[in-house]
Amino acid sequence: MDVFYVYTYSTAGWLSLQSVSLITVPQIMTTLLLDETRSASGECHIKIVKLLKATRKWLVRNTHPNPSVEMEIYFARCLGFSLLTIAILTAMLTGTIPLNSTVSEPVTTEDNDSKAPYAIPTLIVTSLFQGISAFYAYTRYLSSDQTAFAIGMIGYSVVAAIGLWCVLFASSNGKISRKTGADKRTTGFPFKNTEAAKKHAWKKRS
């Protein structure tokens, strides 16, 4: 499978996984991300105990609802719907989901590919989104030491790394040549461009 399709599928899957959790069980998700009081000894809580506490708090909140809890549920579900929308748009704009039944050839990352003209802009924008989200999850993990933020940081980082690879290597306007591995931005000033010289020498021989 092409790396470009790996990125689109992983992006859609990762965002859809988060959106389903936020839409179906927003109370448990928000409770898991709440700051917990750390003990004096600094011991970590067991994951099963944390899940039981989150479930208990969720039951208490459902029994005695308050405006702040309702707002948490509202914003959690709005975030879930937004992530699901981004996942669907990513799959559609990159050509992973063909919008025309007559298209039989796979989508490429060439600029002149008419099957998915917005593939490269979508790739760049979503890669930036994944990178920023990974950095934000990292800062939240440092401040709260929550396992959920660490999982989010790892997930976003992996997808962002795949997107960066696609931007550099898999696109026709990438900065790194897919054939030689050389940087396309190299120039002849103030030093000699050896890569360009090799290319011209090869053309003269042929």
Helices and strands as residue ranges (DSSP letters): H 3-24, H 26-32, H 47-63, H 67-93, H 119-144, H 147-165, I 166-170, H 194-205
